[in-house]
Amino acid sequence: MSTGQTLGRRDSHFVDGLIPDYVRQFQAYVPSKPDRQLMLEYGAPFLHRLNNNENALGAPPAARQVIADYPLKRLSIYPSGDAFDLRQALAARFDFDADRFLVGNGSCEVITSIIKAFCERGDNIVTADKTFAVYEWVAEFSGVEARLVALLGNAFDPEAMLARIDRRTKIVFVCNPNNPTGGYWPTEVLVDFLERAGERIVVIDEAYCEFVEQSDYPDAMSLMERFPNVVVFRTFSKMYALASLRVGYLVGSAPVVDAVRRTSTTYSVNSLGQIAAQAALADTTGHLDRSRALVREAREFLGKACGEIDLPVVSGEGNYIMIKVPINDTLMYRRLMRRGFMVRSMTGFRFPGWIRVTLGDAAVMAAFADVLRDEIATLRRGATPSR
Ligand SMILES: Cc1ncc(COP(=O)(O)O)c(C=O)c1O
């Protein structure tokens, strides 16, 4: 049987002819290797992943319990194709009809589904230049123009975004709070934007909403009745710490969700993910408060530690902080990897010279601060790394 690696010249030429230009030009995302491989490559004694904004506390107790109790005989049975029970639980929690929720294999999948549902060639989406890149990537590999607007301070720039919207703009993506800067639109700004955005979909991606502690942060779901073009994205990957099970969802008005359902893959959300998400949602043990407290303390601690060594930081809402480093961010990433800490190098987010660090466990934050201090001191002495 012929595989990709054994394709002859003629075969590969034949494949090339089938690939649309916008797919050919798109550079595939390269996921990180498994821990054991990375530890081997970097000679790291351990590995703390501080690169993906995961919750160090782990999943709420009830979610762990349903996973531990999961009956093995269910492994051979397909999951609910439309996450029926989870949607009922979301409906009860947020007081909307269950049909207004669409659950995906992480919210990344619903990004793809909504672009497929509304955009065709010649259309565009509008979002920021320095934000979660998947909106831009999906648009690009779907042959749809992604119009990227510079941030205003650390949040999206409403006026500049309105100026880029035209009649072919089908979707506007607003990351609130923004990953990676932590800036957000307060209620007033969001409402004003929605009043002026016209007849197009406005996605409010609230992947980190549960971490936000500011009282003027909007409840975008409560705006959906007034603005039927609003679609809210949420995920169980961050606050609820179920990232490996891949569960995210959108909620919007019935006709919008009905359109997106047509382009969604049925059965893409596994059973374990569905029941764990349902249990996580019902948590009454104070998981959210504990997680928020952990992040608050970590933000304060790391902010102060960076201040002491004169490293500028950007940190707003969300469980992450950006740190400006005095060398190329990829080189800094490698130095930190050798010491057992994986951060996000930010050139890919258009923030060259910055790293993003997930805020979490106090002991890990302290160990990270020690290593960062040490590396910065080495750099400032002009010495080469110790290992
Ligand atoms: C802003 C934002 N939206 C969506 C996602 C995707 O989350 P998931 O696909 O795990 O639900 C992420 C993940 O990092 C994110 O930062």
The ligand as an SDF file (V2000), in Angstrom:
LIG
                    3D

 16 16  0  0  0  0  0  0  0  0999 V2000
   -9.6190   32.1250   23.9280 C   0  0  0  0  0  0  0  0  0  0  0  0
   -9.7070   30.6500   23.7030 C   0  0  0  0  0  0  0  0  0  0  0  0
  -10.7850   30.1560   23.0880 N   0  0  0  0  0  0  0  0  0  0  0  0
  -10.9210   28.8500   22.8520 C   0  0  0  0  0  0  0  0  0  0  0  0
   -9.9430   27.9660   23.2520 C   0  0  0  0  0  0  0  0  0  0  0  0
  -10.1110   26.5280   22.8880 C   0  0  0  0  0  0  0  0  0  0  0  0
  -10.4390   25.7430   23.9340 O   0  0  0  0  0  0  0  0  0  0  0  0
  -10.9130   24.2530   23.7540 P   0  0  0  0  0  0  0  0  0  0  0  0
  -10.8720   23.8860   22.3150 O   0  0  0  0  0  0  0  0  0  0  0  0
   -9.9890   23.4440   24.5850 O   0  0  0  0  0  0  0  0  0  0  0  0
  -12.3280   24.2440   24.2840 O   0  0  0  0  0  0  0  0  0  0  0  0
   -8.8030   28.4190   23.9090 C   0  0  0  0  0  0  0  0  0  0  0  0
   -7.7340   27.4870   24.2880 C   0  0  0  0  0  0  0  0  0  0  0  0
   -6.6470   27.8290   24.6220 O   0  0  0  0  0  0  0  0  0  0  0  0
   -8.6860   29.8010   24.1330 C   0  0  0  0  0  0  0  0  0  0  0  0
   -7.5960   30.3140   24.7310 O   0  0  0  0  0  0  0  0  0  0  0  0
  1  2  1  0
  2  3  1  0
  2 15  2  0
  3  4  2  0
  4  5  1  0
  5  6  1  0
  5 12  2  0
  6  7  1  0
  7  8  1  0
  8  9  2  0
  8 10  1  0
  8 11  1  0
 12 13  1  0
 12 15  1  0
 13 14  2  0
 15 16  1  0
M  END
$$$$
